[in-house]
Amino acid sequence: MSIAHIMSKRVVSVHMDDSLQSLRELFAATGFHHLVVVHDNKLQGIISDRDLMKAVSPFVDTLSERSIDRATLDKRAHQIMTREVITLTAADTVFAAIELFNKHKISCIPIIDKNKHPVGMVSWRDVMKFMQSRVEAKR
């Protein structure tokens, strides 16, 4: 079965020069765990909520916050994004996604079209839900 059947078509994208403050707000507003970074609507990178947490001072929004801590929110997306993104196309199989999840330490895979435009996202949870439905169908 192709990834198109299980991928989420909701993709939140940011631009290379978006601030970490704006990324932080997007993560909070959407509940997503990954944002794709685009330039001219082409995939350039990916940022996880964990990447953001590592890049922002843990003292931001605390009583111990200093101006240097607050300044970490002024960094830009391109400074913390993963540039070598592992991707699939909508025509690729669920098995191909499983292979990538097992081979690399990743939790989601952006789905791109032939022009590198992000068209979806598949997470390991999407694969697990798919596998569960297959098992339940055989009962």
N, C-alpha and C positions, 0 to 999 in steps of 0.2 A: 504494500500500500504506500502511496506517496505521502510525503510530508504535508502537502497541501490540505489533506484531510484532517490533520491534527494540529496544525500550527495556529497560533493566534494571529489574527490579521491586524490587531491593534499594536502599533509600534510607535513608541514615543522617541522622537529624534531631537537632537540638540546640534548646535553649530560649534565649530572648533573654538571660537572665541567666547562662548558663553561662560559666565563665571560659575564657580563652584557654589556660590550662594543661589543662583538660579537653578542649578542642578539639584541642590538640596531641597528647594521648594517643589520641584517637579517630582522627585522621589516621594516626598510627603503627600503631595496631592494625588498622585496616580496609584500609589501602592505597588508600583512595578519595582523590580530588582535590577533591571538593566535598561540603559538608554543607549541608543545607537548615535554615533557622531557622524554627521553628513556634511559634505561640501558639494554644492551644485547637485543636491539630492542623491549623491553617490556615497556609499558607505566608506568611511575613513577610519572608524574605530568604534570601540564599545567601552562603556563605563558601567561597572557594577556598583551597587550601593556599598559594597565592601571597599571598592577602590576609593570611593568618596570618603568613607569613614577613616581610611588610612591617611588621606591627604589633608583632612581638616583637623585642626588642633582639638584635642579632647576638652580643652578649657573654654571653647566657644559656648556662650550662653550660660556660663557659670559665674559664681562670685569671684572666682580666681582669674577670669578673663582679662587679658592685657591686649593692647593694640596689636602686638605681633600675632596673637592668637586669632583675632578678628581678621587680620590681613590674609590668613590662609583661605578665607572665603573669596578673595579677589583673584586667586589662581584661575586659570582657564582650562576648559575641557581638554584641549590638545595636550596640556601638560601632564594629565593623569590617565589619559585613555590608553587602552591596549590597541596598538596599531596593526598588528598581525592578527586579524580576525578570522576565526574558523567559521566558514559559511557553508550553506547548502542552497540548492534551488528548490522550488516547489515541486519539481518533478522527481527529486531524489527520494529514496525510500526511507521508511521508518528505520529499517535495518541499518542504513548508512548513518543515521543519527545516533543509533545505539553504539555503533562502532566508534564514532567520534567522541561520544560521552565517555566510553571506556578507555579510549586511547589518551585523551587529554583531560586535564583537571578543569573542566568547564561545567557550567550549570545551564547554559542556554546557547542556542545557535541562531544567529540571524539568518533569515531566508532572503535571498536576493534574486533579482531578475537578471537577464543577460547584460543589462547596462549598469549593474551594481547598485540598483535602487533597492532599498529595503522594502520588502513586501509582507514580511511576517517574522515571527519569532517562535521557536520551539524550545521548550524547556524539558529537562529530564522528567519533570512531573507530568507533562503532556504525554510523554512516551509511556510512563507508568500507567496513566489513566487508560491509554489505548490498549496496553497489554492486559489490564484488568478487564476491560470490556470484552476482549477476545476470549479470555478464560471463562468469563461469565456466560458468554454466548455458547460455549461448548458444554455447559452443564445441563 
